Amino acid sequence: MTQLELFKATIAHEEHDQFLFYANFTPELERRIRTELNIDDGISLRKYFAMYAPVEVNMEPASDIEPPDFSPYFSDIEIPDNAYINGLGVLEIPGSMYHFTRYISPLRNASSLKDIEDFPYPNVEGYTHKNMKEKVEKAHHEGLVTCCSLTHMYEDAWQIRGYQEFLMDMISNQEICHFILDKIMERNLKKAIAAAKAGVDILVTGDDVANQRDLMFSPELWRKFIKCRWATVYQAAKKIKPDIQIWYHSDGNIWDIIPELIEIGVTILNPVQPECLDIKSVKEEFGKYIVIDGTIGTQSTMPFGTPDEVREVIKARKREIGYDGALILSPTHVLEPEVPIENIMAFIEEA
């Protein structure tokens, strides 16, 4: 079966022998894998290992678009030479090891709604969608799945505003939250509509709204600020392409909002962390509505298990979660540097 055929069987909840699988790697771990297995830098690891690899189909910026100058937002601090400002306008200062960075939010010092309104929010003004349909058709001809990444809603908002500041705004300055989230929704809505018109298979969406034990804030606040906006985006896309799949990511224990995610259109749920959720209960309660993508612990199995234990976990997931075909096997997050390469090979071979 091609990846596209296998994907169609997966989302249709049809039993099949093969399972889509994939993993992502932090830069240091990818370097070690390439060195140990002598894999050239020009070769995609997903392709090398025959992993599930949807083709990204996105709107593209015109060549003459100039990025905003975010530097005035950091004039009060000394910026290290190795720091950089990302596309959201967030300053990332490298940490003491590996890929970790410390975020400095551009609106951390905003003291009025006007300060919030004047910020150059990420948008797709001047972007084109003219080649998206052709890219989808080409990928489908090659037996590949297509996706469009909308990224986040809440996560982009707090990174721009500041984590503590945004959480406080949710209680005491709600108009700030609404304004920022509306700006981000506007971008996501345009991207979703373009993707649906082009015939893209999956919208990649999500927000980390939970910690290990519970939601980061009350379900009422989630509904008021976040759920309603994702619902608007999903409904607009589905109105154009009713069978477009909605992939949604949130780490942590999101049990309380899974029914509402399904209600607004989510069809593929990631990562369903086994350290935070009873994955068999998730399958029993919601399995007929969603495909489960993930379930392989990056806080447990992958870094600390043996290769044989990794294999046994994969076998158990196929048997207990994938019995109806509605399973994509993947570690629950990017694999960190401490993961043994032997465990990665065990995952790939067994998956």
C-alpha positions, 0 to 999 in steps of 0.5 A: 500500500502507498502511504496515501492508501494506508492513510485513507484506510487509517482514517476510515478505521479499516483493519489493515496489517501495516501501520503508518509510523514516524519519529522526529529528532532533536538536532544532536540526536539526528547528528548521532544517527547520521554519524552512526549509520553513515547517512548523508545530510542531504537524505531525509531521515523519514524517507531513509527509514520509510516513515510516514511523511506528509508533503507540506503544502502551504501558502508562499510569501512573495519574494519582495515581502520584508519581515517586520523589524522586531528589534525595538521590542528588545531595546531594554535588554542586551541581546547575546550574539548567538540569540535570534528573533523568530517569525513571531517576533520572539527573542530566543536566547540559547540555553546551556545545552543542546537545542533549548532556548529561553523565550523573551516575549516582545509584548512582555512590557505592553501596558495598554491596549494600544501597545497590543494593537500596534504589534506587527502580528504574523499574517499571510498578507501578500502570500500566494496559494496559486501552486498549492493545488498542483502540489497536492495533485503531484503528491497524490500521484506519487501516493503521498499524503498532504498537509498544511500546518496552521501551527498554534493559537494559544501558544503563539499568543502567549509567546508574543505576550509573555506566558505569565502575562497572557495567563493573567490577561485571561482573568484581568485583561480579557480584551487583550487576549481576545485581540491577540487571538483574533489576529492569530485566528485571522492568519490561521483561517486564511491558511485553512481556507487556502488549504481546503480549496487546494484539496489538502488532506490534513490541517495540522493544528494544536496548542499545549493546553495541559500539564501532566495532571490537568488543563493549565486553566479551567475548561471555561476559559479554554472554551471562551478563548481557544475552542471557539476560534479553532471551531471557526477555522475548522468549520470554514475548512470543512465547509469547502472540503468536508473530508479534510482531516483535523490533526490536533496536538496537545501534550498532557492530560487533556481528557476533559476536552477530548469530547469537545475537540471531537465536537468541533471537528478534530479527527486525529488526536496527538500525542495521547501521552501514556504518562498522562492518560490511560490510552486504553480508556481514550480508545474505548471512550473516543476511538470510534471518532478519532484516529490516535497518533502517538502513544509511545512514551518519550518520558518513559519507553524511548529514553529508558526502556530496552530495545526489547521493551520498545518492541513489546510496547509497539506490539501492545499498541497495535493489538490494543489501540490499532485493532480497528486500523485507526492508529498512527505509531509515533513517539509522543514528542520529538526524541531528545539526545538521551534516547539510545539509537538501539531503541530508535531502531527497535521502534522503526523495525517493529512499527 
